[in-house]
Amino acid sequence: MSPGLVAAVAASVSVIVVSLLPGSASAQDSRRPPPPAFSWTGGYVGLTAGAEWGSYDTSTSTSAFFVPGTIAQINAAGVQSIKPAGFATGVEAGYNWQSGHFLWGLEGDIQAVHLNGFTHTDAIPRSNFPPTGPNARMFVISAYGNSDGFATGRARIGYVADNNWLFFATGGFALAQIDNDLLFVDGLPQRVPPATDLSQSAKSDSGRLGWVAGAGVEAPLTSRLSVKAEYLHVEFDRITARETANSAAALGVAFNQSADLKADIVRVGLNYRFIGDDPWIAPVMPVKAPIWKAPPVVGPTEWEVEVGARLWFSSGSIGAPNPLFGNPPPPAPFIISRIIYSDLDAISGETFARVDHASGLFVKGFLGAGGITRGQQHDEDFPGPGFLDAYSNTVSSASGHIGYGTIDAGYSFLRAPGAKVGAFVGFSNFHDHVNSYGLTQLAGSNAAGSPFASFPFITEDNALNALRVGAAAQFMLTDRLKLTAEAAYLPWVNWSGQDDHNFRQLLLPESSNRGNGMMLEAILGYNITDAWSVGAGGRFWAWNMNDGTLTFNFLGNPQSNGSQPARYNNERYGVFVQSSYRWGDTTPAVAAASIMPVKAPVVGPMHWTGFHVGGQLGGGRSTDSWSDPFGPTVNLFSGSTNVAGFGDNIRATGPLGGGQVGFDWQLAHWVLGVAADGDWADIRGDNTCFSGLGGTNCQRIINSLGTVTGRIGYAWDRSLLYLKGGGAWTNTTYNLIGNTLANQLGVGSTGLTQWGWTVGAGVEYALNKHWSALFEYDHVGEASTVVPFPTVPTVNAQTISVRQSIDILKVGVNYRFDIPG
């Protein structure tokens, strides 16, 4: 997580504080009676967010490693320190007792933590071998540390000043899940790839008890709301790592490996107290108020603030590199390898906030972090003489960490009772780190797998920074149900990463600044009270880099280094549950009684009959299946077999945007309509095809798509729930690269426009008689299509058909024209 994003989120928290100060209350609020004398006594809950930095101090040592000189050399190099910086965000609760100016309290919190990192030595010549030449032996010591979250239980003691500001000290216990991987690799780097004679790893992944101490200041905003700033220092005892893997050469070699964690946190928090009267919160009418009694109408406030917490259950994939190309010769381009991490299941915690002003301006954002609990990695290599003797596909287990956040500023250009639609620009940061363990060969290569099931052969660390441009809508479907949806297009994405091939003493820095992506979300919330709500939602993010570079850094063998072209992609999707609290309402007047319509009586039901035209923004995911008529072939260099049946399926993701036009007829509550839409798109994906030939790179890019549909819907008040179906078309580019080190099949590209069908569903909300907002899901299906590749004779001699489907989510607005007469 970049420090700039953490600072931006901290700035947004300060906006929340300013917005809640008494001076920002409306004239109506100022006429309310003053609250009773403030007291800190009572229970409270709240949210916190802030920056965190620390150190994992690791140690790798041996007492029986060949000769004394080598032992001392390894033990000195094995003292390492990882210095990560990130953030912590979460929820807290506590209880205070105030007596005069003095306060005693108990407080606990649960924090999602983005605090991970790795380090390694350079390749160090072993003292009992010649420092150079073919017999030189180099060792590398690596360490990885991570914590996904922690909890604390603390006592507080404080002094309350005359202005009710609380100055406090706090301390107690801390509990964290701490993960460490500690590696020792020894080999001959003059060989390419290096021949590793000795390797060893150890791991710790346990809950750890520690201590925490700190101090801070807290100030009341109202009799129920307070804001605080706090510093905490946490330390955890040293953990002895257990040995998990070693090579035959390492048997009988005693290693001692351990790690500890120290961290510092500076954070701000917003707390809600259960005692007192808050003049900023409108009273809630009894649920069973007489239906004949008109509810009071509450006017809009100057500020509206919503804060909350989420738990996100997600999965995803990483292509890094996907694929890696070689530099000429042979005929360029040609494919060398591909690494794909898939089914990366994760659980993460988030805090979020949104601040709206009566002018229509708003700021919003969130922070989240968590752990990748399981997944797998496929590492493919394509035929070449010598080491890459046939198509190779190895599989490893995977786990790791994610951390992410966004900050946006925007303007709600359409507002109505209980609804608002706006546009925003912002910034997002997404970081993931994945360790892959073990190595099993699935194909016919002589490059066998490894019996070391717990050795982290490859680690991948990525940071994606992106510009966001999007649309956000929220509207009340009933007096208690609210739908919130947003779609963001990422016109610029920067990818920076590093792939460490630990077993080969090889580091592979990765970079690209030419990419795009999408971030889509939808939430259905239920207002338990006018202020407190719970909800569930879904999220789909995807990033695609058009091109980039991968740099080889063979430690101890710089003459083998160099850069090669590569592509990268990343996606994450899942569902979440959340709870939030809201103060104020900047939309036009609404009725406060929960049994009455939220909209004021002056806003009547919508009549949907008429022509409409509008725009939409969203994203899609395509799933393609390529027919594969090729059986296994024999590699001419080695006589080993290229095994058939791998790959042949492409998963493509990307943004889309465009417009729509249509006409609706309303008959009582039922609405019938016809519509047509067209979208620009950049939905792309790569994968292996035809592994029996040694493997080729197949790519699909959807450039544009459109539909012509009918729809039927049910309308109530100002909402319309509908189903749709009809015909669809796509314009697609298919690319194929059939060159490897061993095969020169050729390169081909084909563009096709194809017809298919579509079904979908959505909800549309009328903000007034002309403007409406919508959120929609569509599924597009197409029959198998024959794709020719005339410039790749071996492939073109067979019938290659592609069966494909596309799933689309989008947010849109429509303008409806008056019907004369």
N, C-alpha and C positions, 0 to 999 in steps of 0.2 A: 504494500500500500504506500503510495507516494506521500511524503510529508505535506505537499501542497494540498492534497485532497483532505487530509486530516485537518489542516488549518482552515480549509473552506467550510468543512462541516462544523468546526468549532465556532467559526464566524456566524453560521446560521443559527447555532444555539444561542449566541448572544443576541441575535435578532428576536428569538423567542422571548428572551428575558426582557428586552426593551418593550416588546409588544404587550407584555403583561403588566408593566408598571402602571400605577394608578393614573399617571398623566395621559395614558393612551386610551382610557375608558371613554365611552360615548357620553353625550350629555344626559341621556336617559339613565346610565349607570351612576353618574355623579349625583343624581337626585335621590338615590337610595340611601337609607339610613346608614351611618357609619358602623363598621363591624365592631364587635366587642373587643376588649383589650386582648392583645396577642399573647399566647402562651405556647411554648414549645412542647408541653406535655401532651402525650398521645402517640398513637401509631401512625405510620406513614408508609407509602410505597413510592417508587420513583424509577427514573431511567438515568443512566450515566453513559458518557462517551469521552474518550480522550486518547492521548498519545502514550505509547509505551516503548521502552527500550530496555535492553538488558544484555546478559552474557551467559552463554553456555560454556563453562570451562571444562574442557575434556582432557583426558589423559590416556595415552596408550603406551605401555611399557612391557618389557620382557626381561626375564632373569636367566634365560637359557637360549641364547640365539647365536650359535656358532662360536664367536670369539669375543672377548671382553670389549675390544674396541668398537665392534658393531653394536653390542648391547648399549653402551653409553651413547652412541650416536643415535640409535632409535629412540631411547628414552628421552633424550633432549628434544628431538623433533616431535615426539608424541605429546608434548605439552602444548595444547592449542586452545584458542578462545574464539567462539563464534559471537559476533556482535550484531544481533538483529535489531531492527527498529520497526514498529508497527503501531497497532492500536488495540484498545480494549473497549468493549461496549456491552451493556447489559442492563439488568434490573436489580433493584435493591429494596429492602424493607427493614423497618426498625421500630423501636419504641423509645421515647424520651420521658424523663421525669425532670421537671424544672422546679427549683426551690430558690426563690429570689433571683440572684444573678448567676447561680450555679446550676449546671445541668449534668445528669448522668443518663447514659443510654446504651442500648444494645442494637447492633446493626449487622445485617448479613447481605451478601450480594452474590450473584452468579454472572460471570462475564464471558462473552465470546472473545477469544484472543487471537490476534494475528501476529505471531511472534515466532518466526522460524528462520533458519539460515543454515549455511554449510561452509566449510572451509577445507583446505587441503594444503599439504606441503608441495613444493616443487619436487621434481624427481631428484632424489639425493643419491649420489654415488655411494655404494656401500664400502666402508673403509677396508674390508678384507678382500676387495677385488680391485683390479685396475680401474681408474676413474674414466678411461676412454677405451675405445676399441671394441671389437666384437665380443670380448669376454666381460665387458663392463656390466655391472648389475646395479640397477636403480631401485629404490623403494619409495613409495608414496603412502602417506598417512592421511586419511580423510575422516571428516566428522560431520554429522548432520544432527541438528537439534530442532525440536518443535513442541509447542504446546497449543492445543486448540481452545482451552478454556480453563478457568479456575473459579473457585468460590472462597469467600472469606467469612469468618464470624468474628466480630470485633466489639469491644467495649468503647464507649465514647465518654469523655469528660470535657466539659466546656464552660466557658464564661459568656454570659449574655450581657451585652452592652445596653446602655439606656435606649439606644435606637433599635433594640431587638436583634441586632446582628449577633450571631453565635460564632465564637472562636473556639475551636475544639482540637483535641489530640485524640488519636484512636489507635488501637492495637489489638492483636489477637492471633488467631491461627489462619492459615491458608491451605487450601487443598488444590492440587493441579494434577492433570494427566500429562506426563512428560515423556516424549519419545526421543530416543537417540540411536543413531547408527554409527558405529565406529569401525573403520576399515584399515587393514594393512595389506598392501600389494607390493610384491617384489618381482622384478623381471628383467629382461634384456631388451631395452628400448631400441637398440640398433636394428632389430628386426621389425618389419612392418607387415602385419601388426605385431606388437611386442609379444614375445613368448613369456608367459607368466609361469614361474616355477613355484611360487609360494603366495598364497592368498589366505586371508583370515578376516572374519567379521564378528562383531558382537553387537547386541541390541539390548536396549532397555525400553519398556513401554508399560509403565506402572503408575498408579496413583501415588502421589507423594505429599506428605504433610510438611508444612513449613510455618513460618511466622510472618506477620505483616505489621507494620507500624507506619504512622503518618500523621498529618495535621491538615486542617482546612478552615474555611470560613463559610457560613451559610447565612443567607439573608431572606426575610419574608417578603413575598410579593403581595399576598393577600393573607387572610387568616388561615387559608388552607394550602396555598402554594408557596414554595420556597425554592431558591436556587442556591447551588453551592459550587465551590471550587475546592479541589482536594489533591493532596500529594500522598502517594503510598509507596512504600518500599517493601518488596517481598523477597524472601530467600527460602530455598528448599535444600534439604540435605543432599549430599553427594550420593549418587546411585551407582552401584556396581553393575556393569553390563554383563549379561550372560553370553558366552560364546555360542554362535549359531551356525557357523560354517567355517571349514578350512580345507585346504587342498592336502593331498597326500604328503607333500613336502613339509607342511606345517604340523603334521602329527608329532606330538611329543614336544612341541615348542610352546612354552608357557607364556601367555599374554595376560596382562592385567589392564582392564579398560573401565573407565568410570567417567561420570559427568555430573555437574550440578547446574543450577539455574538461579540467577539473581535478576531482578527486574525492578524498574522504577516506572511509576504511572502518574501522569498529571491529567486530571479529568474534571469535567463539569457535570452537574446533575440537576435534575428538576424533580422535586418531590411533591406529592399530594398527601395532605394530612386529613385524617378522618374526623377531626374535631374542628369546629368553627363554622362560620358562615362566609361563603364566597360570593361577593357582590357581582362577580363576572359571570356567574352561571345562572341562566334563566331557570326559574322554578319549573318542576315537572308536574303536570296535572295528574290527578289520580287516574289510574288506568280505567276504572269503572265510573267515570264522571257521567252524569246524565247526558244522554245524546241530544236532548233538546236545548241544552245550555251551550251557547256559542263559546268557543274557546277564545282566550285572549290572543291577540296578534302581537307577536314580538318583532320589533323592527330590526333591521340589520345593524351590526356592530362595526366599529372601525377596523378591528382586527379579528382574525379567526386563526386559531392554533390547534393543530392535532399532533399528538405524540403517541408513540406506541412501540410494541415489540413483536417480533415474529420468530417462528421456528420454520426453517425451510428444509424440506426433504427433496433432494435433487439427485440427478445423475448427469453424466456427460461424457464427452470424448475429447481427445487431443490428438491432432496430427502434427507431429514435430520430429522430423520433417515428413511432409506428405505431398509429393515425394521429394527425394534428393536426386538431383541430376548431376551428370558428369560434365567436365569440360572437354571440348574436342581434343583429339579424335576419340572414338570412331564417329561416324556421321552424327552430328548434333541435331536435336538434343537426344540424350540417351539416359535411361533410368538406372540408378545404382541401388537405391534402398528406400525403405519406407518404414516409419515407426508410428503405430496408432495405438493410443490408450483408449479403451472403451469400457462401457458399463461402470464408470467411476461414480459409485454411489456415495453421497455425502449427506451429513446433517450439519446445519449451521444456524447460529442465532444472529438476530439483527435488531437494531433499534432504528426508528425512522421518525421523521418530523416533517410537517408542512405548515408554513405561515402564509396566510393570505391577507392582503390589505384591501380596504374598501375601494381603492382605485382600480383594482383588478390585478395588480402585481402580486406575484407569489414567489416563494423560495421553498424548495423541498430537497430532501436527500435521505440517504440511509447508509449505515455501516453494517457489515456482516462478516463473520468468520466461522470456520468449522473444519471438521476432519473428513477426509475421503476414507471411508471405512473399508472399501474393497473395490476391486476392479481387475482388469487384465491388460497386458501389453502384448502386441504382436510386432515383432521385428522381422521385416522381410528384406532379403538380399537377392539380387537378380544375377543370372549366370555370368561368370567370367572365368578366365583361366586361373588355375592355382587355387587360392583360398576360397573364392566364390565359385564352387565347381558346379552347382546346380541351383535351381530355385530353392531358397531357404525361407522357412517361416517358423520362428520360435515363439513360444508363448510363455509369459511370466505373470505371476500375481502382482498386484499393485495396490498401494495405499498412499495417503498423503494429506494435503492440507489445501484449503482455499481461503482467500480473504478478498473482500471487494467493497466497493462503495460508489455512490453517485452524488453529485450536487448539481441542481438545476435552478435556473431563474426563468420566469415566464410571465405571461400576461393572459388573463381570462377575458377573451374578447366577447364571449357570450355568457350571460348569467340570467338565471330565472330562479323562482322559489325552489330551493332544494337542489339546484343544478348549476354546473359551470363547465365551460369548455374553453381550453386555452392551448397556447403553443409555448414551447420552452426551448432553450438552448442550455447545454450543460457539459459536464465532464464525467467520465467514468474510469475507474481503475479496477482491474481484475487480476488477481495473482493466484497461481496454483503451483504446487510442488508435488511431484509424484516419485516415489521410489518403487522400482520393480524388482521382484525377488525370484530367484530360481531361473531355470532356462530349460525348456523342453522342445526338442525339434519335432515339428509336425510334418515336414515335407521330406524331399529326397536328398537333401544336401548331406555331404560327408562332414560338414561342420556340425558336430554332434551337440546335444544339449549338455547340461551340467548337473551333477548330482547334488550341488549345493543349493538346496531349496530355499535357504534363508539368506543367501548372499545377495546384496543389492547391486546387481550387475549394471543397471542403468538408472540414473536419476535425471529427472526433467524439472527445470524451474523456469517459469514463464511469468512475464508481466505484460499486460495489455492495457495501454492507455488510449482513450478514444474520446472524440468530440461527439456529443449527442445533440440531435435536432429532432423534436418530436411534438406530438399532440397528446393532450390528456383530457379526459372527460370524466365527470362523476355526476350521478343523478339518482334521485330517490324513485325506486320502482313502486314502492308502497310507502305508508307512513313510517315503516321501520327498516325496510330493505333498501340498501344503497349499492349501486354498481359503480365501480371505479375501474377505468381501463386507460392504458396508455401504450403508445407505440413510438419508439425512438429509432431513427435512422442514424447510423454511425458513418458519416462520410469520410472520416479520417481515423485510422487505427495505426498505432505503433506497437510492434511486437519486439520484445527483447527477451532472450532466454538463454539457457545453457543446458546442454545435454552432456552428462558425464558418463562415459563408458569406463566404469571403475576397474573392471577386470583387465582392460587394455591400457591403463594409464593414459587415457585419451579424454581431453576436454573439447567440447564442440560449442562455442558461442554461436548464437542464432540471432538474426535481426531482420526486420522488415518494417518499412514505413509506408507501404502501398497496399492498403486493404480497406475493407468496409465491413459493416455488420448491422445487426438489428438487436433491439431489446424490447420485448413485449411482455405486458403484465395485465392481469384482470383480477379483480377482487370483488366478492360479494359479501357485504357486511350487514350485520343486524344490530340495530340500535337498542340495546337493553334499556338505556335511559336516553334522554336527549344529549347526554355528554359521553356516555360510555358505550362502546360497541365492540363486538367480536366479529371475526370474519374468516373466510378461507379464500384462497386464490391460487392462480397458476402463473408461471413465469417461463419464458423461453428466450435465451440469449444465444447469439452466434456471431463469430468473428471469422472472416476469411481474408487471408493475405494473398494477393495476386502473385507476388514474387518476393524473394528475399535471398539471403546468403547464409551459409553454414561454414564456419571456419574450423579447420582441423588444427588441434594443438596437441601433438604427441609429446608428452612430458619427457624431457631428456633426449629428444630426437627432433630438433627444430627443422632439419632439412626435409622432413616429410610433411611439414605443415603447408596449408593453402586453403583457399576458399572455393566453394562450389555453389551453384544456384539451387534454391530450394523453395518450396511453398509450405505454408503453415495454416492450420485452422483449429478452432476451438469452439465448443458449444456446451451449454449447461441448461437444464430444464427440470422442472419439478413443481411441486405443490407446497403451499405453506398455510399455516394457521396464524392468526394474529389477534391482538387486542389493543385498543387505542382509547385515548381520552381527548375530548375536544372542548375548547372554550370559544365562545362567540360564533357568529355566522354572518359572513359578508354578502350572502345572497339576499335578494328581496324578501319582503315580509313573509313569514311562515307561521302557521298555527302551532301552538305549543302542545295541545292535548294529544296524547298518543293515540286516542281512538278516532281522532278526526283526520282528514286529509292534511298532509304537511303543507300543501299549497294554500295560499290565502284565497278567500272566496272570489277575489277579482280576477283570478286566473282560471278560465274555464277549460273544459276538456278540449282535446285536439280533434279536428276533423281532417283526416288524412287524404281526402280526395284532391288530386291535382298533379301537375307536372313538378318534377324536382330534378335538380342538378347538383353535383357535389364533388368532393375530393376525398381521398382515403390514403392512409399510410399504414404499412404493416410489414409482414415478413412471411416466408414460407419455408417448408422443408419437403424435399422431394426424396422418394425412395424408388430406386431403379433396379431392375434385374436384367442383366445382359445374358443372352443365351451363349453357351460355350460348347461348340461342336468338337473341340480339340482334345484328344486323349494325351497320354504321357509321351514325351520324347526323350531321347538320350542326348546328354550333353557331349559334344564332340571332343571337348578338351579332356574330360575325365572319365567318361563312360558312365557317370551317375545319371539318375533319372530325374527329369523335371516332372513332379507329381501334378496331376490335373485336379481340378475341383476347388481351388482356393480363390477367394475374391468373387468377382463377377457381380457384386452388388455395390451400388453407389448411393451414399447418403449426401444430399446436397442441401445447403442452407443459404439464406440470404434475404436482403430487403426487397420490398416492392412498394410502389406508390403510383397513383393515377387518379382517374375520375370515373364518375358514373352518371347516368341519366335514366329517368324512368317516369312512370305514371301509375298512380294508385286510385282505386275506387273503394270507398268505405260504405258498407251496408250494415247498419246497426254497429255491433262490436266487431264485425269481420271486415278485413281489408284484403282486397285482391290487387295484384300489381304485376307490371312487367318492367324489366330494367336491363340495361347493358352497361358493362364496365370494361375498361382497358387499363392495364398497368405496365409500366416499365419494371423490370426485375433484374436482379443479379444473383440468382440462386445457383450456386456452383458447388461441385464436389469432385473428388478424385478417389480412385481405388484401383486395385490390381484386377486385371482380367487375363484369362487364357494362361493360367499358370502352367498348363501342360506344354506350352511353347517356351516356357522359361519366364513368362510373365510380361505383360505390357501395362502401360498406364492408360486407363480409360477415364475420361472426364466428361461431365455433362454441365452445360451452362444454360439456364433458362433466361432468355433475354427479355421476353415480354409475354403477357398472357391476357386473356379476356374471356368474358362470359356473356351469354344472352339467356336470361332466366325469367321465370314467373315466380311469384311468391304469394303465400297466403298467411295472414296474420290475425291475431286477436288483439284488439285495442281496448285499453281502459285508461281513463283519465288522460294523461299525456304520454303514456307508454304504449309501445307496439312490440309484441313478441311474434316472430315470424319464422316460417320455413321457406326455403327456396330450392329450385332445381331447374336444370336446363342444359344447354350446350356450352362447351368451352373449347378454347384453342390455345396453343402455346407455340412460341417460336424458340427453337432450341439449337444450340451448337454442340456437336459431339466431336471430341478430340481424342486421338489415339496416338500414343508413342510406343512403337514396337522395337526400339533399339536398346540393346544391352551391350555389355562388353563382349558377349559371345555371339549375339544374334543381331543382325541388321535387317529387321523386317520392314522398317520405314515409318513414316509419319503421315497421319491423315487427319482431315477435318471436314465435317459435313454439317450443313445447316438445313433444318427441316421445320416446316410449319405443320402441326398436327392437330386434329380435332378429337374431342372427347366429350365427356359429360361432367356435370358438377351437381352436388347437393350441398346444402348448408343451412345454417340457422343463425339468428341474430336478434338483437333488441335495439330498438330505436326510441329516442326520447325527444319530444318537442319542447324546446325552450320558449318558443313563441309560435305564432301561426305561420311564420316563414322558416325559421331555423330549427334544425334538429341534429342530434348527434347519434351515432350508431357504433355498436361493437358487434363483429361478425366472425364466424368460423365457416370456412368453405373447404370441401374436399373435391379435388379434380382427379378424374381417372381417365386414362388413355389406353386404348388397345395396344398390343404389341406392334411395334413399328420396325420394319426392316431398315437398317442403317448401313449404307454402302461406304466403303473406304477404298476408292479406286487406286490411291497411291500406296496402299499396303496390300500387295497381291496375295500374300499367304492368307490374310484375313478376309480379303474381298472374295476369294474363291469359295468361301462358305457363306451361308445365310446367317447374318448376325441380326437378331431382333432384340429390341429393348422394350420391356414392359414397365410402365411408370405410373406413379400417382403423386399428388402434391397436396399437402395440408397447409392452409392459409389462415392467419389471424390478422385482422385489420381494425383500425379505428377510423371513423369518417364523419364528415358533416354534410348535410344537405340543405339546399335552399329551395323552398317550395313556392311556386308561383300562384297568385290568385286566379281563380276561375271566373271569367266574366259572367255576370248575371247570377 
